[in-house]
Amino acid sequence: MQRRYQTLVQQQFSAAQPVAAGLRPVPGATQTFAATQAAWRFYKNPTVALNQLAHPLLQRARTALAYHTRSYALVLHDWSLLHYNGHHARQDRIALSQKTDLGYTLQSALLISDRDGSPLAPVFQGLEAADGVHSSQSGCVEPPLSRLDALAPVMAFIGQLGWDKTPVHLIDAEADSVGHFRHWHRAGYRFLVRADGVNHVQHRGQDRSLEQVRQILRQQRRFRKARWVDFEGRRVRQWVAQATVTLVRPARLGRQGQRTKLRGEPLTLRLVVTELRDSKGNVPACWFLLTNVSAGVDAATIALWYYWRWEIESYYKLLKGAGLQLEHWQQETADAVARRLLVASMACVLVWQLACSRAPAAAALRTFLVRLSGRQMRRGCAFTLPALLAGLWVYLTMRAALEHYDLLAIERNLDEILTEPRDETPGEVFV
């Protein structure tokens, strides 16, 4: 089973196409149909649970924490809709954005480095289908929860892994919920969440919106230059200011139209306001970041951590359109998709490891793989993750061919065929 797992990981290096999103066995003694059957048996094997397939990813995360992080384990949380509208054989699809939009919902937690934001390993995958959530945490199908309610069990699971670095959970604006903030803070979880500027807080004894706090910080000239960053294809400067605020508003429970208010204790948090300013002083983006991370981490670092949150979007892009074509896989159940997803994630981990390596030979190896991939890089870009993925596949294919075939004999046969004289009929034209 371990050998089969390693083989399946290698097969995921192939940068797939929508019309051919299945596995591609490397050249060897195994026939394509036999490799497909072996993969099918592996994904259907009841003795291989999701938490077992997640174990190599968790091992990689633990190793990476020791070598690629300083003080904190940054964990990015996000969701992605997997659309399978044309896959009618899947009977366990659920409605996504509308009744006619069918597929699964993927929840992921991705560990990144607090040094440079490089992705290290996915530490949780949950695939919601009609029968429940296929979870890599327990290996079982669990009852579905709302997106925000599903975060606390994942945070608890990560806290039980025994890491020697403090986890900090980074979540986008959809997690802006005062009730969940209070619950996470009581449980001892460290979080960093982007908030909505219209929400109200207590600031210096006054009830103000976050946008009003920002204007006060501007008037007091509290913003400081942090760094240059890339934003939507252009270079902008990041400016940062911070304040201490207290959340006193009640939490709202239930769905829209059926919500009830639940009062809770005041919660004091750090507000880090980040403005992205271009060379003309325009502000194309402004982020209001709420966190309970201690003041030992300065505001500029908090802003940088959130800037790295886009790494999980790059992970989804690699899984979907830019690499593995997840939404075109032909597995007919959510359980089989979840199993293959964990195998494919290990292929992503190996590509990330190659991409962030500072070993002396790493740059030359990346250049070699990009050339093998046949991909064109834009000026100033040495490599992309999809190019490394495709280059690794070509390398594995080439290595397997050298091991199983006599290339000199193949060249002789090819020369013989190409130089073989042909009878030309009158009027026949060869191009």
WOGI-V322094 format. One record per residue. N is the residue number from 1. PHI is phi in whole degrees, -180 to 180 (* if undefined). OMEGA is omega in radians with two decimals (999 if undefined). BURIAL is b if it has 16 or more other C-alpha atoms within 10 Angstrom, else e. Layout:
BEGIN
N;PHI;OMEGA;BURIAL
N;PHI;OMEGA;BURIAL
END
This chain:
BEGIN
1;*;3.10;e
2;-67;3.10;e
3;-65;3.12;e
4;-64;3.10;e
5;-61;3.14;e
6;-63;3.11;e
7;-64;-3.14;b
8;-65;3.08;b
9;-61;3.11;b
10;-61;-3.13;b
11;-67;3.12;b
12;-78;3.11;b
13;-69;-3.13;b
14;-68;3.06;b
15;-71;-2.96;b
16;-80;3.02;b
17;-113;-3.13;e
18;-55;-3.11;e
19;-85;-3.14;e
20;-146;-3.04;e
21;-91;-3.14;b
22;-78;3.13;b
23;-71;3.13;b
24;-128;-3.12;b
25;-66;3.10;b
26;-69;-3.14;b
27;-60;3.13;b
28;179;-3.11;e
29;-74;-3.08;e
30;-79;3.07;e
31;-77;-3.10;e
32;-59;-3.11;e
33;-66;3.12;e
34;-64;3.11;e
35;-65;3.11;b
36;-63;3.11;b
37;-63;3.13;e
38;-64;3.11;e
39;-65;3.13;b
40;-61;3.13;e
41;-64;-3.14;e
42;-65;-3.10;b
43;-71;3.14;b
44;-98;-3.06;e
45;-67;-3.10;e
46;-69;-3.14;e
47;-83;3.12;e
48;-102;-3.12;e
49;-87;-3.12;b
50;-63;3.14;b
51;-68;3.04;b
52;-72;3.10;b
53;-68;3.11;b
54;-80;-3.06;b
55;-59;3.10;e
56;-60;3.11;b
57;-67;3.13;b
58;-69;3.07;b
59;-64;3.10;e
60;-63;3.13;b
61;-62;-3.13;b
62;-64;3.12;b
63;-66;-3.11;e
64;-65;3.11;b
65;-60;-3.10;b
66;-73;-3.00;e
67;-109;-2.99;e
68;-123;3.12;b
69;-131;3.11;b
70;-100;-2.99;e
71;-124;-3.02;e
72;-130;3.05;b
73;-104;-3.11;b
74;-83;-3.10;b
75;-119;3.13;b
76;-91;3.11;b
77;-116;3.08;b
78;-164;3.14;b
79;-128;3.09;b
80;-142;3.10;e
81;-87;3.09;b
82;-103;-3.04;b
83;-92;3.11;b
84;-129;-3.05;b
85;-68;-3.11;e
86;-91;-3.07;e
87;-99;-3.03;b
88;-72;3.11;e
89;-71;3.12;e
90;-80;-3.11;b
91;-91;-3.08;e
92;-109;3.10;b
93;-73;3.09;b
94;-123;3.07;b
95;-73;-3.10;b
96;-103;-3.10;e
97;-75;3.08;e
98;-154;-3.02;e
99;-61;-3.10;e
100;-88;3.12;e
101;-98;-3.00;b
102;-113;3.11;b
103;164;-3.14;b
104;-129;3.03;b
105;-112;-3.11;b
106;-105;3.02;b
107;-108;-3.08;b
108;-132;2.98;b
109;-128;-3.02;b
110;-118;3.09;b
111;-84;3.08;b
112;-127;-3.11;b
113;-80;3.04;b
114;-85;3.06;b
115;-89;-3.06;e
116;-136;3.10;e
117;79;-3.11;b
118;-68;3.13;b
119;-68;-3.09;b
120;-113;-3.14;b
121;-171;2.94;b
122;-72;-3.12;b
123;-111;3.07;b
124;-157;3.00;b
125;-137;3.06;b
126;-132;-3.10;b
127;-111;-3.11;b
128;-87;3.11;b
129;-131;-3.08;b
130;-65;-3.11;e
131;-90;3.13;e
132;132;-3.09;b
133;-102;3.08;b
134;-84;-2.91;b
135;-104;3.03;b
136;-78;3.13;b
137;-72;-3.08;b
138;-106;-3.05;e
139;80;-3.10;b
140;-115;3.03;e
141;-93;-3.05;b
142;-106;3.10;e
143;-63;-3.13;e
144;-72;3.06;b
145;-123;3.01;e
146;-66;-3.07;e
147;-58;-3.09;e
148;-70;3.12;e
149;-66;-3.13;e
150;-77;-3.10;e
151;-75;-3.07;b
152;-60;3.09;b
153;-60;3.11;e
154;-69;3.08;b
155;-60;3.12;b
156;-64;3.13;e
157;-61;3.14;e
158;-65;3.10;b
159;-65;-3.13;e
160;-87;-3.12;e
161;-76;3.07;e
162;74;3.11;e
163;-67;3.10;e
164;-90;3.06;e
165;-117;-3.11;e
166;-71;3.09;e
167;-72;3.00;b
168;-124;-3.03;b
169;-97;-3.11;b
170;-105;-3.06;b
171;-138;-3.11;b
172;-79;-2.96;b
173;-64;-3.13;e
174;-67;3.10;e
175;-95;-3.14;b
176;-77;-3.09;b
177;-139;-3.06;e
178;-65;3.10;b
179;-63;3.12;b
180;-73;3.06;b
181;-56;-3.11;b
182;-63;-3.14;b
183;-64;-3.13;e
184;-64;-3.12;b
185;-66;3.11;e
186;-62;-3.12;e
187;-78;3.11;e
188;88;3.13;e
189;-83;3.05;b
190;-94;-3.06;b
191;-137;3.05;b
192;-141;-3.01;b
193;-129;3.02;b
194;-79;-3.07;b
195;-109;3.10;b
196;-87;-3.08;b
197;-66;-3.13;b
198;-85;-3.12;e
199;-68;-3.07;e
200;-101;3.11;b
201;-140;2.98;b
202;-94;-3.13;b
203;-132;-3.12;b
204;55;3.08;e
205;79;-3.13;e
206;-117;3.07;e
207;-83;-3.09;b
208;-139;2.99;b
209;-78;3.12;b
210;-63;3.09;b
211;-65;3.09;b
212;-66;3.06;b
213;-61;3.11;b
214;-60;-3.13;b
215;-65;3.09;e
216;-65;3.11;e
217;-63;3.10;b
218;-68;-3.14;e
219;-62;3.14;e
220;-86;3.13;e
221;54;-3.12;e
222;-89;-3.13;e
223;-75;3.13;b
224;-128;3.07;e
225;-66;3.12;e
226;-111;-3.05;b
227;-172;2.96;e
228;-89;3.11;e
229;-138;3.05;e
230;-93;3.11;e
231;-145;3.12;e
232;53;3.04;e
233;82;3.11;e
234;-140;-3.13;e
235;-89;3.10;e
236;-134;3.12;b
237;-100;3.13;b
238;-94;3.07;b
239;-112;-2.99;b
240;-135;2.98;b
241;-141;3.13;b
242;-141;3.10;b
243;-153;3.05;b
244;-100;-3.11;e
245;-130;3.13;b
246;-128;3.09;b
247;-92;-3.13;b
248;-121;-3.08;b
249;-70;3.12;b
250;-73;3.05;e
251;-79;3.11;b
252;-110;-3.10;b
253;-107;3.10;e
254;94;-3.11;e
255;-93;-3.13;e
256;-57;-3.13;e
257;90;-3.14;e
258;-129;-3.04;e
259;-84;3.02;e
260;-121;-3.11;e
261;-94;3.13;e
262;-128;3.14;e
263;-76;3.13;e
264;-142;-3.12;e
265;-71;3.07;e
266;-59;-3.12;e
267;-125;3.14;b
268;-92;-3.11;b
269;-133;2.99;b
270;-90;3.02;b
271;-105;3.07;b
272;-113;-3.14;b
273;-101;-3.13;b
274;-118;3.04;b
275;-112;3.02;b
276;-101;-3.07;b
277;-115;3.08;b
278;-86;-3.06;b
279;-66;3.13;e
280;-95;3.14;e
281;89;3.09;e
282;-72;-3.11;e
283;-115;-3.14;e
284;-72;-3.13;e
285;-154;3.07;e
286;-140;-3.11;b
287;-118;3.03;b
288;-104;-3.02;b
289;-110;3.09;b
290;-108;-3.09;b
291;-150;3.00;b
292;-109;3.03;b
293;-69;-3.03;b
294;-62;-3.14;e
295;-67;3.07;e
296;-63;3.05;e
297;-99;-3.03;e
298;-71;-3.06;e
299;-63;3.14;b
300;-63;3.10;b
301;-69;3.08;e
302;-59;3.13;b
303;-64;3.13;b
304;-68;3.10;b
305;-57;-3.13;b
306;-68;3.09;b
307;-58;3.13;b
308;-75;-3.11;b
309;-59;-3.12;b
310;-69;3.10;e
311;-62;3.14;b
312;-73;3.04;b
313;-67;3.08;e
314;-66;3.08;e
315;-63;3.10;b
316;-63;3.12;b
317;-64;3.12;b
318;-67;3.11;b
319;-70;-2.99;b
320;-102;-2.95;b
321;-70;-3.00;b
322;-92;-3.07;b
323;-153;-2.92;b
324;-96;3.05;b
325;54;-3.08;b
326;-55;-3.07;b
327;-77;3.09;b
328;-118;3.08;b
329;-65;-3.03;b
330;-101;3.06;b
331;-60;-2.95;b
332;-99;3.11;e
333;-134;3.10;e
334;-64;3.14;b
335;-63;3.13;b
336;-68;3.09;b
337;-63;3.14;b
338;-63;3.13;b
339;-66;3.14;b
340;-65;3.13;b
341;-62;3.11;b
342;-68;3.07;b
343;-66;3.14;b
344;-64;3.12;b
345;-64;3.08;b
346;-67;3.05;b
347;-62;3.08;b
348;-63;-3.14;b
349;-60;-3.13;b
350;-65;3.09;b
351;-67;3.09;b
352;-61;-3.13;b
353;-61;3.10;b
354;-69;-3.07;b
355;-67;-3.06;b
356;-96;-3.10;e
357;-67;3.07;e
358;-107;3.08;e
359;-61;-3.10;e
360;-55;-3.09;e
361;-88;-3.02;e
362;-66;-3.11;e
363;-62;3.12;b
364;-65;3.12;e
365;-66;3.11;e
366;-63;3.11;b
367;-62;3.12;b
368;-61;-3.11;e
369;-69;3.08;b
370;-63;3.10;b
371;-65;3.09;b
372;-65;-3.09;b
373;-69;-3.07;b
374;76;-3.13;e
375;-80;3.05;b
376;-95;3.12;e
377;-101;3.07;e
378;-71;-3.08;e
379;-58;3.13;e
380;88;-3.14;e
381;-107;-3.08;e
382;-76;-3.09;e
383;-163;2.97;b
384;-130;3.14;b
385;-63;3.08;b
386;-60;3.11;b
387;-68;3.08;b
388;-64;3.11;b
389;-60;-3.13;b
390;-67;3.13;b
391;-66;3.08;b
392;-62;3.12;b
393;-64;3.11;b
394;-62;3.13;b
395;-64;3.13;b
396;-62;3.11;b
397;-63;-3.13;b
398;-63;-3.13;e
399;-65;3.12;e
400;-65;3.12;e
401;-64;3.13;e
402;-66;-3.11;e
403;-80;-2.97;e
404;-114;-3.06;e
405;-130;3.05;e
406;-88;-3.05;e
407;-68;3.09;e
408;-64;3.12;e
409;-66;3.12;e
410;-64;3.12;e
411;-65;3.11;e
412;-64;3.11;e
413;-62;-3.14;e
414;-66;3.11;e
415;-62;-3.13;e
416;-64;-3.12;e
417;-70;-3.06;e
418;-72;-3.12;e
419;-97;-3.12;e
420;-67;-3.13;e
421;-67;-3.13;e
422;-124;3.08;e
423;-79;3.14;e
424;-101;3.08;e
425;-83;-3.13;e
426;-55;3.09;e
427;85;-3.12;e
428;-82;-3.10;e
429;-116;3.10;e
430;-111;3.13;e
431;-106;999;e
END
